[in-house]
């Protein structure tokens, strides 16, 4: 970021009692030394008379825009009260005085020294070095200087040392005026003026840089100096406050923010953060941060934002910084099943994905309730937002509350410094899945009910709620209506959850899907190894008679376990025993019956209705497709067998 810099303008104003147009001694000195400063500054010389001193100085200030004005002591003191431009006066140094006294000695006369307002402290020590009588006096005004010069002349002082004005007065009174300032004194004054200009330029450059940065910020910002006055304000601040006139440079910030104690920040260095300020219908958050320079407060930065904008920004940040593990992996195309009741459940879930209402998924453990929940989320407009799942039965009661709702710093012993957002906040703009909702403690059900009603969450130990934008999906294997009767579940919460409902059937009621499910699980385990997949399927085929008759209390999860065992058996066959010989050890806990090499009973009446189709097909295969023998073995007529096969 570059800013154009110009050379400082230094104007030397030389005052004569009667200006006759001839260059003064000071002018000639300046003309000699100016070339060495031409790369550092622009130096101009302006000569004028006493009666036009103020008029000339004001013209220099407004027309030439001088950075610094140089003049003699009396003129400097007079002009400082009339104009705002920085004024430096030429000062007499020790060597200047010695030179002037030496000149008086050569003239063989007494020397009078006339200075403006202050006497020379080391005069006594210096005058002892010369055989000349020295006397000094001070003046406060032009008329006072005239009288003091006249007194010196009357007392026999023929050499009078002082400023250009004093020199003019002395010569007018018949004495010799000695200009006490030589080239070295002028150079010292010019060097001091350049140092001031450089420091001021650096400060101006810093202010320009700050202003350039501030104007690109969306939030309103004011930069204040150590007195609380504005030295920079960005456009956003004026737009935000909707003022009739913009905040002006040099104004006191307290005029516009009377309810914010800015003076306390500047005096103590203690920041004010997010102070609520009401302006009509506007709710503003104001912060004042001190600027420290070498440990001292050198100003402050005041920022202002609309609270609604802060909340929008917070929501954007929360959506962008969501943890990577809050992601739903499953989609509806991964849900397998041709059972009519199961397909209806999938169709309902797809329909509910387009709604934002709460969904309650019921079904036994292991039926795939979370798979449904993730698929609903991934089919909704919230699919790019977080999916947060929590098992309400897996956490201790005290831990569940802090995990769900979060806590503030110091809410209880062992809290994380700065507090911690809960899972509801983590799910902001997305979906939260509350699995096993029927096992949630009763007192937490009350807090959950408020979250569902108000769509806001109150952290433990907090006084202000946090607004939420979430979709809630709950799941349970419990009969919630029985839970309500037993006073274990709140009835009002039940009706808040049971807006849209999906009932996932157990595996024993959809045995026709067992084979396709096994094939998918087997394929996933094989990871592309076709031989392993075939070997696993061969082991599963040997288990077919037991599969259709098994109650599947663990549902899909139990089926996955069984297929994984079959995969293990097919991968590492026992050398001393046949594969079937290992079944009692590997699968007895699944089927809970002894495995026998004897043929199972073929009677159809011995089989359950759910196993009819598989059993008929097996018996038909064993009789090589002979319907008569198959019907006789099953204990039914051929016509009944034919109807069953159709």
C-alpha positions in Angstrom: 0.0 0.0 0.0 1.7 3.2 -1.2 1.0 6.8 -0.3 2.4 9.8 -2.1 4.8 11.9 0.0 5.7 15.5 -0.7 8.6 17.5 0.6 7.7 19.6 3.6 7.3 23.4 3.1 9.2 25.5 5.6 8.6 29.3 5.4 10.9 31.8 7.2 9.0 35.0 8.0 11.5 37.9 8.6 10.0 40.9 10.3 11.3 44.5 9.8 10.2 47.6 11.6 10.1 49.4 8.3 10.5 47.1 5.3 12.4 48.8 2.5 12.7 45.8 0.2 16.4 45.2 0.9 17.3 41.7 2.1 18.1 41.4 5.8 21.1 39.7 7.4 19.0 36.7 8.2 17.8 36.5 4.6 21.4 36.4 3.4 22.3 33.7 5.9 19.4 31.6 4.7 20.2 32.1 1.1 23.7 30.7 1.7 22.7 27.5 3.5 19.4 26.7 1.6 21.1 24.7 -1.2 22.1 21.9 1.3 18.4 21.4 2.2 16.9 21.5 -1.2 16.5 17.6 -1.4 14.9 17.5 2.0 12.5 20.4 2.0 11.2 23.4 0.2 12.3 26.6 2.0 10.8 29.9 1.2 11.8 33.4 2.6 9.1 36.0 3.2 10.0 39.5 4.5 7.5 41.9 5.8 7.0 44.9 8.1 5.6 44.9 11.7 2.2 46.3 10.7 1.7 43.5 8.1 3.1 40.7 10.2 -0.2 39.0 11.1 -1.7 39.5 7.7 1.3 38.0 6.0 1.4 35.0 8.4 -2.3 34.2 7.8 -1.7 34.4 4.0 1.2 31.9 4.4 -1.0 29.6 6.4 -4.0 29.5 4.1 -2.5 30.1 0.7 0.9 28.4 0.8 -0.1 25.6 3.3 3.2 25.8 5.1 4.1 22.9 7.4 6.3 25.0 9.7 6.8 28.8 10.1 10.2 30.1 11.3 10.7 33.6 12.8 12.3 35.5 15.6 11.4 35.2 19.3 9.0 38.1 19.7 7.2 37.5 16.4 6.9 33.8 17.1 5.3 34.4 20.5 2.8 36.9 19.0 1.9 34.7 16.0 1.4 31.5 18.1 -1.7 33.1 19.6 -3.2 34.0 16.2 -2.6 31.1 13.8 -2.5 27.3 14.1 0.6 26.6 12.0 3.5 25.2 14.0 6.0 28.1 14.7 9.7 27.7 15.6 11.9 30.7 16.6 15.6 31.1 16.0 17.5 30.5 19.3 20.7 32.1 20.3 23.4 29.5 21.3 26.5 29.9 23.4 28.8 30.3 20.4 26.4 32.9 19.0 26.7 34.9 22.2 30.5 34.6 22.4 30.8 35.9 18.8 28.6 38.8 19.6 30.5 39.7 22.8 33.7 39.5 20.9 32.4 42.0 18.5 31.5 44.3 21.3 35.0 44.0 22.7 36.4 45.1 19.4 34.2 48.2 19.4 35.5 49.0 22.9 32.1 49.6 24.4 29.6 48.2 26.7 27.3 45.5 25.3 23.6 45.2 25.9 21.8 41.9 25.3 18.0 42.1 24.7 16.1 38.8 24.5 12.5 37.9 24.4 10.9 36.9 27.7 13.8 34.7 28.9 17.3 35.7 30.0 20.4 33.8 29.0 21.3 31.5 32.0 25.1 31.2 31.3 25.7 34.9 30.5 27.6 35.6 33.7 30.1 32.8 33.2 30.6 33.7 29.5 31.0 37.5 30.0 33.8 36.9 32.5 35.9 35.7 29.6 35.8 39.1 28.0 37.0 42.5 29.2 33.7 44.1 28.3 30.8 45.2 30.5 27.6 43.2 29.6 24.1 43.8 30.7 21.0 41.9 29.7 17.3 42.6 29.6 14.1 40.9 28.4 11.1 42.3 26.5 7.6 41.1 26.1 6.3 43.3 23.3 7.5 45.5 20.5 7.0 48.7 22.5 8.7 47.2 25.5 11.7 46.3 23.3 11.8 49.8 22.0 11.9 51.2 25.5 14.6 48.7 26.6 16.8 49.6 23.6 16.5 53.3 24.4 17.5 52.7 28.0 20.6 50.8 26.9 21.6 53.7 24.6 21.1 56.3 27.4 23.3 54.2 29.7 26.1 54.2 27.1 25.7 50.8 25.6 26.7 51.3 21.9 26.5 47.6 20.9 23.1 45.9 21.4 22.7 42.2 20.7 19.5 40.5 19.8 16.9 39.4 17.2 16.4 41.2 13.8 13.7 43.3 15.5 16.2 44.3 18.3 18.8 45.1 15.7 16.4 47.4 13.8 15.5 49.2 17.0 19.1 49.6 18.0 20.2 51.1 14.7 17.2 53.4 14.8 18.3 54.6 18.2 21.9 55.3 17.1 23.6 52.2 18.4 25.1 49.3 16.5 22.8 46.3 16.3 24.4 42.9 16.3 22.4 39.9 15.0 23.1 37.2 17.5 22.2 34.3 15.3 24.7 33.0 12.8 24.5 30.3 10.1 25.0 27.5 12.7 22.0 28.7 14.7 19.9 28.9 11.5 21.0 25.3 10.6 20.0 24.0 14.0 16.6 25.6 13.7 16.1 24.1 10.2 17.2 20.7 11.4 14.7 20.8 14.2 12.0 21.9 11.8 12.8 19.0 9.5 12.7 16.5 12.4 9.2 17.7 13.3 8.1 17.5 9.7 9.5 13.9 9.4 7.8 12.8 12.6 4.5 14.4 11.5 4.8 12.8 8.1 5.3 9.4 9.7 2.2 10.0 11.8 0.2 11.2 8.8 1.3 8.1 6.8 0.2 5.9 9.7 -3.2 7.6 9.8 -3.6 7.2 6.0 -2.7 3.6 6.2 -5.2 3.0 9.1 -7.9 4.9 7.2 -7.2 2.9 4.0 -7.6 -0.4 6.0 -10.7 0.8 7.9 -12.6 1.8 4.8 -12.5 -1.7 3.4 -14.0 -3.3 6.6 -17.7 -4.2 6.7 -18.0 -3.3 10.3 -18.1 0.3 11.5 -14.7 1.4 12.8 -13.5 4.7 14.4 -9.9 5.3 15.3 -9.4 7.7 18.3 -6.4 9.5 19.6 -5.4 9.7 23.3 -8.0 12.4 24.0 -10.8 10.4 22.5 -11.0 12.5 19.4 -11.7 10.9 16.0 -8.8 10.8 13.6 -10.2 8.2 11.2 -13.7 6.9 10.5 -14.7 4.5 7.8 -17.8 4.7 5.5 -19.4 1.6 7.1 -19.7 3.4 10.4 -21.6 6.3 9.0 -23.8 4.0 6.9 -24.5 1.8 10.0 -25.5 4.7 12.3 -27.6 6.4 9.6 -26.6 9.8 10.8 -27.9 13.1 9.2 -24.3 14.2 8.9 -21.2 11.9 8.9 -18.8 11.8 11.9 -16.2 14.4 11.4 -12.4 14.1 12.1 -11.6 15.9 15.3 -15.0 15.3 16.9 -15.2 13.6 20.3 -16.5 10.0 20.0 -18.5 10.4 23.3 -20.8 12.8 21.4 -22.0 9.9 19.3 -21.7 7.1 21.8 -22.9 8.6 25.2 -23.8 5.2 26.6 -20.2 3.9 26.2 -17.6 4.9 28.7 -14.8 5.6 26.3 -12.9 7.8 28.7 -12.5 4.8 31.1 -10.8 2.8 28.3 -8.4 5.7 27.6 -7.5 6.2 31.3 -7.3 2.6 32.4 -6.4 0.7 29.2 -9.3 -1.8 29.9 -11.2 -2.8 26.8 -15.0 -2.8 26.4 -16.2 -5.8 24.4 -19.6 -6.3 22.8 -21.5 -3.7 24.8 -25.2 -3.6 23.8 -26.3 -0.2 22.6 -29.9 0.6 21.5 -30.4 3.2 18.8 -34.1 3.4 17.9 -34.9 0.1 16.3 -31.2 -0.8 16.0 -29.5 -3.2 18.4 -25.7 -2.6 18.1 -22.7 -4.4 19.6 -19.9 -1.9 20.4 -16.4 -2.7 21.4 -13.6 -0.2 22.4 -10.0 -1.6 22.3 -7.2 0.5 23.6 -4.1 1.2 21.5 -0.9 0.8 23.6 2.4 2.5 22.8 5.3 1.4 25.0 2.8 0.4 27.7 0.9 3.7 27.6 -2.6 4.2 26.1 -2.2 6.2 22.9 -5.7 6.0 21.6 -8.4 3.4 20.9 -10.3 1.6 18.2 -14.1 1.6 18.4 -16.0 -1.0 16.4 -19.7 -1.2 15.9 -21.9 -4.0 14.4 -25.5 -4.8 14.1 -26.3 -7.8 16.4 -28.3 -9.4 13.6 -25.2 -9.3 11.3 -23.1 -10.9 14.1 -25.6 -13.7 14.4 -25.6 -14.2 10.6 -21.8 -14.3 10.6 -21.7 -16.7 13.4 -24.1 -19.0 11.6 -21.9 -18.9 8.5 -18.8 -19.7 10.6 -20.5 -22.6 12.3 -21.5 -24.1 9.0 -18.0 -23.7 7.5 -16.2 -25.0 10.5 -18.3 -28.1 11.2 -16.3 -31.2 12.3 -15.5 -33.7 9.5 -17.0 -36.6 11.5 -20.5 -35.0 11.5 -21.2 -36.4 8.1 -24.0 -38.8 6.9 -22.6 -41.6 4.8 -25.7 -43.5 3.7 -28.2 -42.8 0.9 -31.5 -44.4 -0.1 -29.8 -46.3 -2.9 -27.9 -48.3 -0.3 -31.1 -49.5 1.4 -31.9 -52.9 0.0 -35.3 -54.7 0.3 -38.2 -55.8 -1.9 -40.6 -56.7 1.0 -43.7 -54.6 0.4 -43.9 -53.3 4.0 -40.2 -52.3 3.9 -40.6 -50.6 0.5 -43.5 -48.5 1.9 -41.2 -47.4 4.8 -38.5 -46.3 2.3 -41.1 -44.4 0.2 -42.3 -42.6 3.3 -38.8 -41.7 4.3 -38.0 -40.3 0.9 -41.2 -38.2 1.1 -40.3 -36.9 4.6 -36.8 -35.8 3.3 -38.5 -32.9 1.6 -40.0 -31.7 4.8 -38.4 -29.9 7.8 -40.7 -31.5 10.4 -39.5 -33.8 13.1 -39.3 -37.5 12.2 -39.8 -40.4 14.6 -38.3 -43.7 13.4 -39.4 -46.8 15.2 -38.2 -50.3 14.9 -36.3 -53.1 16.8 -32.6 -52.8 17.5 -30.5 -53.5 14.4 -33.2 -52.8 11.8 -31.3 -49.8 10.3 -33.0 -46.8 11.9 -29.8 -44.7 11.6 -29.4 -45.7 8.0 -32.9 -44.3 7.4 -32.0 -41.1 9.3 -28.8 -40.5 7.3 -30.6 -41.2 4.1 -33.3 -38.7 4.9 -30.7 -36.1 5.7 -28.7 -36.7 2.5 -31.9 -36.4 0.4 -32.9 -33.1 2.1 -31.7 -29.5 1.3 -29.5 -29.8 4.5 -27.3 -32.5 3.0 -24.2 -30.2 3.0 -24.7 -29.3 6.6 -23.7 -31.4 9.7 -25.4 -34.7 10.6 -24.9 -35.2 14.3 -25.9 -38.5 15.8 -26.0 -39.3 19.5 -27.2 -42.4 21.3 -29.2 -41.2 24.3 -28.8 -44.6 26.0 -25.0 -44.7 25.7 -24.1 -41.7 27.9 -24.4 -41.3 31.7 -27.2 -39.0 32.6 -25.0 -36.1 33.8 -22.7 -36.4 30.8 -25.6 -36.5 28.3 -26.9 -33.1 29.5 -23.6 -31.4 28.9 -23.0 -33.1 25.6 -26.4 -32.2 24.3 -26.7 -28.7 25.5 -23.1 -27.6 26.1 -21.8 -25.5 29.0 -20.3 -22.1 29.8 -16.9 -21.6 31.4 -17.1 -22.4 35.1 -20.6 -24.0 34.9 -19.3 -26.9 37.0 -16.0 -28.4 38.2 -13.8 -29.6 35.4 -15.3 -27.5 32.6 -13.1 -26.6 29.6 -11.8 -23.1 29.6 -14.1 -20.9 27.5 -16.9 -23.4 27.7 -18.0 -25.9 25.1 -20.9 -25.9 22.5 -23.2 -28.9 22.8 -24.2 -31.3 20.0 -27.4 -29.2 19.3 -25.1 -26.2 18.4 -22.8 -28.5 16.4 -25.9 -29.5 14.3 -26.8 -25.9 13.5 -28.2 -25.7 10.0 -28.1 -29.4 9.7 -29.7 -32.5 11.3 -29.5 -34.0 14.8 -30.3 -37.7 15.2 -31.4 -38.7 18.7 -31.1 -42.5 18.8 -32.8 -44.5 21.5 -34.9 -41.4 22.5 -37.1 -43.6 24.7 -34.2 -44.1 27.1 -33.6 -40.4 27.7 -33.9 -39.3 31.3 -37.2 -37.6 32.2 -35.7 -34.2 33.3 -33.7 -34.0 30.0 -36.9 -34.7 28.1 -38.2 -31.3 29.5 -35.2 -29.5 28.1 -35.4 -31.3 24.8 -39.1 -30.2 24.5 -38.1 -26.6 24.9 -35.5 -27.0 22.1 -38.1 -28.4 19.8 -40.6 -25.7 20.6 -38.4 -22.6 20.7 -35.5 -23.8 18.4 -33.0 -22.4 20.8 -30.7 -24.0 23.3 -29.5 -22.8 26.7 -26.0 -24.0 27.7 -25.4 -25.1 31.3 -24.4 -22.0 33.3 -25.5 -19.6 30.6 -28.1 -16.8 30.9 -28.7 -16.2 27.2 -30.0 -18.9 24.8 -28.4 -19.6 21.5 -30.8 -19.7 18.4 -30.7 -22.9 16.3 -31.8 -23.9 12.9 -31.9 -27.7 13.0 -33.9 -30.7 11.8 -34.6 -33.3 14.5 -34.9 -37.0 13.7 -35.4 -39.4 16.7 -35.4 -43.2 16.8 -36.4 -45.7 19.4 -37.0 -49.4 19.8 -39.3 -48.8 22.8 -43.1 -48.7 22.7 -43.3 -45.0 23.7 -47.1 -45.2 24.5 -46.3 -47.8 27.1 -43.5 -45.7 28.3 -46.0 -42.8 28.7 -48.4 -45.0 30.8 -45.5 -46.1 33.0 -44.5 -42.4 33.5 -41.1 -42.9 31.8 -41.8 -40.7 28.8 -43.4 -37.3 28.5 -46.6 -37.3 26.5 -46.1 -33.7 25.3 -42.6 -34.7 24.0 -44.1 -37.7 22.3 -46.5 -35.6 20.3 -43.6 -33.2 19.4 -41.6 -36.1 18.1 -44.4 -38.1 16.4 -45.1 -35.6 13.6 -43.8 -37.8 10.8 -43.3 -41.4 11.5 -41.4 -44.3 9.8 -41.8 -47.8 11.1 -39.0 -50.1 10.0 -40.1 -53.8 10.0 -37.9 -56.5 11.7 -35.9 -58.9 9.5 -38.0 -61.9 10.5 -41.0 -60.2 8.8 -39.1 -59.7 5.6 -37.3 -63.1 5.2 -37.6 -62.7 1.4 -34.9 -60.0 1.6 -32.4 -62.1 3.6 -30.7 -63.6 0.6 -30.1 -60.2 -1.2 -28.9 -58.7 2.1 -26.4 -61.6 2.6 -25.1 -61.2 -0.9 -24.5 -57.5 -0.4 -22.7 -58.0 2.9 -20.7 -60.8 1.4 -19.6 -58.6 -1.5 -18.6 -55.8 0.8 -16.5 -58.2 2.9 -14.8 -59.7 -0.1 -13.7 -56.2 -1.3 -13.6 -57.2 -4.9 -12.1 -60.7 -4.5 -14.6 -62.8 -6.5 -13.3 -66.2 -5.2 -13.7 -65.1 -1.6 -17.2 -63.9 -2.3 -18.2 -67.2 -3.9 -16.6 -69.2 -1.1 -18.6 -67.2 1.5 -21.8 -67.6 -0.4 -21.2 -71.4 -0.5 -21.0 -71.5 3.2 -24.2 -69.3 3.5 -26.0 -71.7 1.1 -25.4 -74.5 3.6 -27.1 -72.4 6.3 -30.2 -71.7 4.2 -32.6 -74.0 6.0 -31.8 -72.3 9.3 -31.9 -68.7 8.0 -35.6 -68.6 7.1 -36.6 -70.1 10.4 -34.4 -68.0 12.7 -36.2 -65.3 14.7 -33.5 -62.6 14.0 -33.7 -60.8 17.3 -30.6 -58.8 16.3 -32.1 -58.1 12.8 -29.6 -56.8 10.2 -26.9 -56.4 12.7 -27.1 -60.1 13.6 -27.2 -61.0 9.9 -24.0 -59.0 9.4 -22.3 -60.9 12.2 -23.4 -64.3 10.7 -22.1 -63.4 7.2 -18.8 -62.2 8.7 -18.4 -65.6 10.4 -19.2 -67.4 7.1 -16.6 -65.2 5.4 -14.0 -66.3 8.1 -14.9 -70.0 7.7 -14.6 -69.8 3.9 -11.2 -68.0 4.2 -9.6 -70.4 6.6 -11.1 -73.9 6.2 -10.1 -76.5 8.8 -7.9 -79.2 7.4 -9.1 -81.9 9.8 -12.9 -81.3 9.6 -15.4 -80.4 6.9 -16.7 -76.9 6.9 -20.2 -78.2 8.0 -18.5 -79.7 11.1 -17.6 -76.2 12.3 -21.2 -74.9 12.2 -22.1 -75.9 15.7 -19.2 -73.9 17.1 -19.6 -70.8 14.9 -23.4 -70.5 14.5 -25.0 -72.3 17.4 -25.5 -69.0 19.3 -27.2 -67.5 16.2 -29.6 -70.3 15.5 -29.8 -71.8 19.0 -30.3 -75.4 17.8 -28.1 -78.3 17.2 -26.8 -79.0 13.7 -27.3 -82.5 12.4 -26.2 -84.2 9.3 -29.7 -85.9 9.1 -32.1 -84.6 6.5 -34.6 -82.2 7.9 -38.2 -83.2 8.0 -39.8 -82.5 4.7 -43.4 -82.1 6.0 -44.7 -78.7 5.1 -46.7 -78.6 8.3 -43.5 -78.7 10.3 -42.3 -75.4 8.7 -43.5 -72.0 9.6 -45.4 -69.9 7.1 -42.4 -67.6 6.7 -40.3 -70.5 5.5 -42.8 -72.1 3.1 -41.5 -70.9 -0.2 -37.8 -71.7 0.6 -38.8 -75.1 2.0 -41.0 -76.1 -1.0 -38.3 -75.1 -3.4 -35.7 -77.2 -1.5 -37.9 -80.3 -1.5 -38.8 -79.8 -5.1 -35.1 -79.7 -6.0 -34.4 -82.9 -4.0 -37.0 -84.7 -6.1 -35.6 -83.4 -9.4 -38.7 -81.2 -10.1 -41.2 -84.1 -9.8 -44.5 -82.5 -8.5 -46.2 -85.7 -7.5 -43.3 -86.9 -5.3 -42.8 -83.4 -3.9 -46.6 -83.1 -3.0 -46.5 -86.5 -1.4 -43.4 -85.6 0.6 -44.9 -82.3 1.7 -48.2 -84.0 2.7 -50.4 -81.8 0.3 -52.2 -82.3 -3.0 -50.7 -81.5 -6.3 -53.2 -78.7 -6.8 -52.2 -77.1 -3.5 -48.5 -77.5 -4.4 -49.3 -75.9 -7.8 -51.1 -72.9 -6.1 -48.2 -72.5 -3.7 -45.6 -72.5 -6.5 -47.6 -69.9 -8.4 
